[in-house]
Amino acid sequence: MILEVMEIAMTLHLDQRMNQRGITRDLLDLTLAHGTWEGDRCVLGKKVIQALLKECDELRRLAVRAMDKGGMVVVEAGGREITAYPMTSRRQGKH
């Protein structure tokens, strides 16, 4: 999951409030990337956060499986996947 962030000009007021409330730029970026606009407010609610966490958990599970195989290789030609093998395969050095 890569955050696509909408650049906004940070005002002095925003900077002060973020510091007072313990809000980092990363949290602001997360809200802007995944929140829902309601008028002039961008809202990141609990349900969306729970869905994001579930997505992260699934991505981590898959990444661990790929790591257990030492990485993965997918060979494609002409826009079609031809074969796949783990990096720990004996074919690793043969191209």
Secondary structure, DSSP 8 states (H G I E B T S, - for coil): -----------HHHHHHHHHHT--HHHHHHHHHH-EEETTEEE--HHHHHHHHHHHHHHHHHHHHHHHTT-EEEEEETTEEEEEEETTSGGGG--
